[in-house]
């Protein structure tokens, strides 16, 4: 069957036959075996078209090229709609024989090539829609010369280049022109002023430049968004050439500098102004407020600053005001809203506004949307807010409000809160709200769809009135102190999509029927409460779920096989509970799974069994990036070679503290052909053998932890080839031999945490190794750390406490203790000025303590005990003003103990076992020839905090490494809460076990 016949039959079957009746002048017999007869039989005999076949939009996924002679016999065709298909190739020239055509729509296809100049032959043409195709090249210079009736022209979304042909400006009936999203260039010609009927002109996302000489233009809409029209530097002053301009958009143009003070002086008709998404600075020019017809203002996402102009209140026609994400500060003018009766939408979030909300705002009775979030506003909301009966969206989160209802959230809410029957969105997160939620707060909010009260100090129970809001889709109560049993009435909210109840004090069992009617539920966060009992089976009927966290509770029982029904799940957090039994292999059904954490339970599995091992089943999850089943001691067997079939997306793998035995298979290096693995933890198992050389494939690896196993190998100097390795933990194995350094380009240059303790290493400490540790000598950029989070580390003696907060340098340490190293300590160690902890204890080191240690100004813990060091304690060590832990016991040190600064704080156990030492705090006094040298009175290089210091560090595990590892997941899922989850998940246990800080 020929190409023409295929096209016609497709058109008939997909469009004509199922839906329409066509009047045919005579009865004919269609011979579909002949291309031309099939075409003519359908087309030539169409005399009338009562069902508007040819005027009907044809979006039926028709594909391929349009046959060249399709339109040869349609001389009466007036309107053609073929948009929204998958047509490719060029427009057939036969189309331009249809001289009566008035309307052509071939938009949203894949048509390509140069625009046919023959379009200019269609002198009856009024509307031409060719947008969103693949047309390229210049627009034919004479294409518009004979189209006097053209009214609407859509050429946007192609690859057209060159200049706009002058013939376009002869089409004097043009009302609407869109040439946006192309590669057109040049200066807009003065002839644009000929288009006196033009009302809308879209030119954004092109390469236009210069000034359009259009002093006599009459069009009222001008959009240059995303252009280079202004030389990508500043707003030009020539916009006052358009006295009848009503619409002006220069958004997203990379415009910088201040807005010209006289820009709006000659734009009296301006109704809509869009300048968002630039880099504009300075203040809003007061001339803007002379444009009395303004209805829409968007100056959002710039760098505008200063106090909000009270003159905004002069724009009595104003409906929408968008000033969010700028640098405005100070109080909102008290009378700013007094004369804005038409105001409907107000966006002021993301500034530095302070003070109270002015009363005048509550006079704007047409307000539908208010966002004052992310500022520094304070005080209480007065009862006048009840005047805003049209309000649908209210965003007040991330401010300093303390008492929203005059009663600190105790008792009942005031009657005026009943005045919002149309309220749909209520955001009050991250304020200082405390107390119980009023029992009747939700009684008169029947339209409520989204409710967020996260990050406050709310206590008590969830009021049952909330569950009368049948349209609720999102509930957020995370980070509060709510308590009691989870209300079974949650199950009545059949529209519910997201439920955030994590980090509260809820307890007891999850109601068995809570999920039976929540078929739309997508996000469920119940983590970090005190929930007990089993997971109700109804949860596994919620087949639209994609994010689940039940972590950090007291849930128990087996993980049911029905978990495999949740085929849409992307993240599943069940860690830190009391689950037991076999890990279901039905986890392999979760093909979209990106993160799985079942750590710290009593789950079991035999990894070496390919049929019953969940690890083998997870090979079906091709997007899996985060996997942790750590601290499940009943997970046993050896790592199978099939581990190499795990997701190529894997970034984070934690199998620590299980009962895994055998060798580490070489196939482990096959996980990711793009070398993106960042975190690998196999510590606290029973592994043996050597480290597989395949690990060298992971050029993005940041942390490797194989501590506390039975590995027997020489020092893996070849790991120095990994350019981003920051933490190497080989503690408590049977590594042996000397430390050799490779001659590679990197050679551990990024290493900042080294733990080789409790092994059988021997030989001298190589100077080259310490010289290569560049990251401990100078600040090294972390360009690969897409997302870096950290913990506050407070050290008091031997105690480590971990909390979450800001980004600062990583905690750096070297631990080579409990080995057989001998010889002198290299002076090069003193060059590691960013080092925080150094432990060389329990070796056979000899010689003096290098005086260069006085340059370790960041050092906070130094342990050189149980060696054979000799000589005096260098007085230079008194320069270490951050030093909190010092252990020099059981050596051959002699002479006086330095005094002053930190040395006045250390007890005698820091020096015991050195028979030649004298002076405080030891009981032996120094002789006259042993008088201590006075300490150097050098300037303190720190902040003077000696005993209790706080160090922000990019926490290995769920801080820095997990943050880096999960950056890919966050961006691909669009879920910012992943960040918080990754940081907080099992922080204490992981950090303490990975660091292995030995404070004897």
Secondary structure, 3 states (H helix, E strand, C coil): CCHHHHHHHHHHHHHHHHHCCCEECCCCCCCCCCHHHHHHHHHCCEEECCCCCCCCCCCCCCEEECCCCCCCCCCCCCEEECCCCEEEECCCHHHHHCCCCCEEECCCCEEEECCCHHHHHCCCCCEEECCCCEEEEECCCCCCCCCCCCCEEECCCCEEEECCCHHHHHCCCCCEEECCCCEEEECCCHHHHHCCCCCEEECCCCEECCCCCCCCCCCCEEECCCCCCCCCCCCCHHHHHCCCCCEEECCCCCCEEECCCCCCCCCCCCCEEECCCCEEEECCCHHHHHCCCCCEEECCCCEEEECCCHHHHHCCCCCEEECCCCEEEEECCCCCCCCCCCCCEEECCCCEEEECCCHHHHHCCCCCEEECCCCEEEECCCHHHHHCCCCCEEECCCCEECCCCCCCCCCCCCHHHHHCCCCCEEECCCCCCEEECCCCCCCCCCCCCEEECCCCEEEECCCHHHHHCCCCCEEECCCCEEEECCCHHHHHCCCCCEEECCCCEEEEECCCCCCCCCCCCCEEECCCCEEEECCCHHHHHCCCCCEEECCCCEEEEECCHHHHHCCCCCEEECCCCEEEEECCHHHHHCCCCCEEECCCCEEEEECCCCCCCHHHHHHHCCCCCEEECCCCCEEEEECCHHHHHCCCCCCEEECCCCEEEEECCHHHHHCCCCCCCCEEECCCCEEEECCCHHHHHCCCCCEEECCCCEECCECCHHHHHCCCCCEEECCCCCCEECCCCCCCCCCCCCCCEEECCCCEEEEECCHHHHHCCHHHCCCCCCCCCCCCCEEEEEEECCEEEEEEECCCCCCCEEECCCCEEEEECCHHHHHCCCCCEEECCCCEEEECCCHHHHHCCCCCEEECCCCEEEECCCHHHHHCCCCCEEECCCCEEEEECCCCHHHHCCCHHHCCCCCEEECCCCCCCCCHHHCCCCCCCCCCCCCCCCCCEEEEECCCCCCHHHHHHHHHHHHHHCCCHHHHHHHHCCHHHHHHHHHCCCCC
